[in-house]
Amino acid sequence: MAKSHPSKSYHTLAFDKIENFAQQIRQGMADNPTVFTAPPVTDAQFHTLIDVYVDKYAAYKTGGSAQKPAFEVAYANIMDALDDTNEYVDDLADGVVTIIEMSNFTATKTDDTPAAAPAIPVNVTAERGVSTELFTDCPKVEHAQFYGCVVVAGSPLPPQVTFNLGQFIFRNEEEGPAGPAAVPGPGMVIAAFDVTKKRRKRFFGLAPHVTCYIYYYAGNATGVSALSEPKSIEVL
């Protein structure tokens, strides 16, 4: 039997419609505190994100390409907040339409068990944030219900680390491949996993000035794809 989920159709909204939609979701959380007891984005945080988005969008419309980077950051931040809230409502509602509608998301239908596991994500992207921070993303994969990502610092995954049926497997080998010149120092992150469902990920606290290798996978109730080809980028 199909189960209802909060729709993510807001990803297709025009830029000038985002403010109103985000206000509706903020209001849905605020109006039902006994239901949504621990939303991932507070009312005050939503207010700030919306105000910043409105300001940066107005500046982009009047200032042109020079204002685009700041607008893109504000847009990504408010979409991350909506995605986090969407996932929170989805988990909390567990298919109950009335709870979804209380949040002001639109309840939709989707198959509980897709016929096949999703394909391997392709065209993975990465961009630097502030120092030690990366933002990653990949295009939507058909039938995917969640996305995982691992960032490895200093070198690609070595042969003794494999990924099979959704499990990372680490094998002890007598000899491994030679490491690169720039590797994380003592106490620095050598690998980071993001297991949230959304495609866009934020990694922070990475080793500065080290090249990182980014791998994505997509999954659903039937199975998990293999890892994507690595995307490399040097951390600031």
C-alpha positions as CSV (number, residue, x, y, z in Angstrom):
1,M,0.0,0.0,0.0
2,A,1.3,3.5,-0.9
3,K,2.2,5.8,2.0
4,S,1.9,9.5,2.1
5,H,4.9,11.8,2.4
6,P,5.4,15.6,2.5
7,S,6.0,16.7,-1.1
8,K,9.3,18.3,-2.1
9,S,7.8,20.1,-5.0
10,Y,9.0,23.4,-3.5
11,H,12.3,22.6,-5.3
12,T,10.6,23.7,-8.5
13,L,9.2,27.0,-7.1
14,A,10.3,30.3,-8.7
15,F,12.6,32.3,-6.6
16,D,9.9,34.9,-5.8
17,K,7.7,32.2,-4.4
18,I,10.2,30.8,-1.9
19,E,9.6,33.4,0.8
20,N,5.9,32.7,1.0
21,F,6.3,29.0,1.1
22,A,9.0,29.1,3.8
23,Q,6.8,31.4,5.9
24,Q,4.0,28.8,5.6
25,I,6.2,26.0,6.8
26,R,7.6,28.1,9.6
27,Q,4.0,28.9,10.6
28,G,3.0,25.3,10.5
29,M,5.8,24.4,13.0
30,A,5.0,27.4,15.2
31,D,1.2,26.8,15.3
32,N,1.5,23.1,16.3
33,P,4.2,22.9,19.0
34,T,2.6,19.9,20.7
35,V,3.0,17.9,17.5
36,F,6.2,19.3,16.2
37,T,8.1,19.3,19.5
38,A,11.7,19.3,18.2
39,P,11.8,20.8,14.7
40,P,15.3,20.9,13.3
41,V,15.0,24.6,12.4
42,T,13.6,26.9,15.1
43,D,11.1,29.7,14.5
44,A,13.8,32.3,15.1
45,Q,16.2,30.6,12.7
46,F,13.5,30.4,10.0
47,H,12.8,34.1,10.5
48,T,16.5,34.9,10.0
49,L,16.9,32.6,6.9
50,I,13.8,34.1,5.3
51,D,14.9,37.7,6.0
52,V,18.4,37.0,4.6
53,Y,16.9,35.3,1.5
54,V,14.6,38.3,0.8
55,D,17.4,40.7,1.2
56,K,19.9,38.8,-1.0
57,Y,17.2,38.1,-3.7
58,A,16.4,41.8,-3.9
59,A,20.1,42.7,-4.1
60,Y,20.6,40.1,-6.9
61,K,17.6,41.4,-8.9
62,T,18.9,44.9,-8.8
63,G,22.7,44.3,-8.6
64,G,23.1,41.6,-11.2
65,S,25.8,39.0,-11.3
66,A,28.0,40.6,-8.7
67,Q,25.3,39.8,-6.1
68,K,24.7,36.2,-7.4
69,P,27.1,34.3,-5.1
70,A,25.5,35.8,-1.9
71,F,22.1,35.0,-3.3
72,E,23.0,31.4,-4.1
73,V,24.3,30.9,-0.5
74,A,21.0,32.3,0.9
75,Y,19.0,30.2,-1.4
76,A,20.9,27.0,-0.5
77,N,20.5,27.8,3.2
78,I,16.8,28.2,3.1
79,M,16.4,25.1,0.9
80,D,18.5,23.1,3.4
81,A,16.2,24.3,6.2
82,L,13.1,23.3,4.2
83,D,14.7,19.9,3.4
84,D,15.6,19.2,7.0
85,T,12.1,20.2,8.1
86,N,10.5,18.0,5.4
87,E,12.5,15.0,6.5
88,Y,11.6,15.7,10.1
89,V,7.9,15.8,9.3
90,D,8.2,12.7,7.1
91,D,9.7,10.7,9.9
92,L,7.3,12.1,12.5
93,A,4.1,11.6,10.4
94,D,5.0,8.1,9.2
95,G,2.4,8.4,6.5
96,V,-0.3,10.2,8.6
97,V,-1.8,12.8,6.2
98,T,-3.2,15.0,8.9
99,I,0.2,15.5,10.5
100,I,1.8,16.3,7.2
101,E,-1.0,18.9,6.4
102,M,-0.5,20.5,9.9
103,S,3.1,21.3,8.8
104,N,1.7,23.0,5.6
105,F,3.6,20.6,3.4
106,T,1.5,18.9,0.8
107,A,0.9,15.2,1.4
108,T,1.6,13.1,-1.6
109,K,1.8,9.4,-2.4
110,T,4.7,7.2,-3.3
111,D,5.4,3.5,-3.5
112,D,6.7,2.0,-0.3
113,T,8.8,-0.5,-2.2
114,P,10.3,0.5,-5.6
115,A,10.9,-2.2,-8.1
116,A,14.6,-1.7,-8.2
117,A,17.5,0.0,-6.5
118,P,18.4,3.4,-7.9
119,A,21.2,3.9,-10.3
120,I,24.6,5.2,-9.4
121,P,24.7,9.0,-8.9
122,V,26.6,10.9,-11.6
123,N,27.9,14.5,-12.1
124,V,28.6,15.0,-8.4
125,T,29.5,18.6,-7.6
126,A,31.4,20.3,-4.8
127,E,32.0,23.8,-3.7
128,R,34.2,25.3,-1.0
129,G,32.5,27.2,1.9
130,V,34.5,28.9,4.6
131,S,37.8,27.4,5.8
132,T,37.6,23.6,6.3
133,E,34.0,23.5,4.8
134,L,32.6,21.8,1.7
135,F,29.1,21.7,0.2
136,T,28.4,18.8,-2.1
137,D,25.4,17.8,-4.3
138,C,24.4,15.5,-7.1
139,P,21.5,15.5,-9.6
140,K,18.3,13.6,-8.6
141,V,18.4,9.9,-9.2
142,E,15.2,8.2,-10.3
143,H,13.6,6.1,-7.6
144,A,16.0,7.3,-4.9
145,Q,14.5,7.9,-1.5
146,F,17.8,8.9,0.2
147,Y,21.3,9.8,-0.6
148,G,24.5,9.1,1.3
149,C,27.9,10.7,0.9
150,V,31.5,10.0,2.1
151,V,34.4,12.5,1.9
152,V,37.9,11.0,2.1
153,A,40.8,13.3,2.8
154,G,44.2,13.0,1.1
155,S,43.6,10.2,-1.3
156,P,40.8,8.1,-2.9
157,L,39.4,5.1,-1.1
158,P,42.1,2.5,-1.1
159,P,41.5,-1.0,-2.6
160,Q,41.1,-2.6,0.8
161,V,37.9,-0.4,1.4
162,T,34.9,-1.6,-0.6
163,F,31.2,-0.7,-0.7
164,N,28.8,-3.5,-1.2
165,L,25.0,-3.6,-0.7
166,G,25.1,-0.4,1.4
167,Q,27.9,-1.5,3.6
168,F,31.5,-0.1,3.8
169,I,33.9,-2.9,4.3
170,F,37.4,-2.3,5.6
171,R,39.9,-5.1,5.1
172,N,43.3,-5.3,6.8
173,E,46.1,-5.8,4.2
174,E,49.8,-6.2,4.7
175,E,50.6,-3.4,2.3
176,G,48.5,-0.5,1.0
177,P,49.1,2.1,-1.7
178,A,51.5,4.9,-1.1
179,G,49.9,8.0,0.3
180,P,50.1,11.5,-1.2
181,A,52.3,14.2,0.0
182,A,49.5,16.3,1.5
183,V,47.6,14.3,4.1
184,P,45.6,15.3,7.2
185,G,47.8,15.8,10.2
186,P,47.3,14.3,13.7
187,G,43.8,14.9,15.0
188,M,42.5,16.0,11.6
189,V,39.5,14.4,9.8
190,I,40.5,11.6,7.4
191,A,37.0,10.6,6.4
192,A,33.5,11.9,7.0
193,F,30.1,10.2,6.3
194,D,26.8,12.0,5.8
195,V,23.8,9.7,6.2
196,T,21.0,12.3,6.0
197,K,18.5,11.7,3.3
198,K,19.0,14.9,1.2
199,R,21.2,15.3,-1.8
200,R,22.9,18.5,-0.7
201,K,25.4,17.9,2.0
202,R,27.6,20.1,4.2
203,F,30.9,18.9,5.6
204,F,32.9,20.9,8.1
205,G,36.0,20.6,10.2
206,L,37.9,19.1,7.3
207,A,41.7,19.3,7.0
208,P,42.7,22.6,5.3
209,H,44.7,22.5,2.1
210,V,44.1,18.8,1.6
211,T,42.4,17.4,-1.5
212,C,39.2,15.5,-0.6
213,Y,37.5,12.8,-2.7
214,I,33.7,12.8,-2.6
215,Y,31.6,9.7,-3.2
216,Y,27.8,9.5,-3.4
217,Y,25.3,6.7,-3.3
218,A,21.5,6.5,-3.7
219,G,19.1,4.1,-2.0
220,N,15.5,3.1,-1.5
221,A,13.6,0.4,0.2
222,T,14.8,-2.2,-2.3
223,G,18.5,-1.5,-2.3
224,V,21.5,0.8,-2.6
225,S,23.5,1.8,-5.6
226,A,27.2,1.4,-6.0
227,L,29.4,4.4,-5.2
228,S,29.8,7.2,-7.7
229,E,33.0,8.1,-9.4
230,P,35.0,10.3,-7.0
231,K,34.8,14.1,-7.3
232,S,38.0,15.8,-6.0
233,I,38.4,19.3,-4.5
234,E,41.0,21.0,-2.3
235,V,39.7,22.3,1.0
236,L,40.5,25.9,1.9
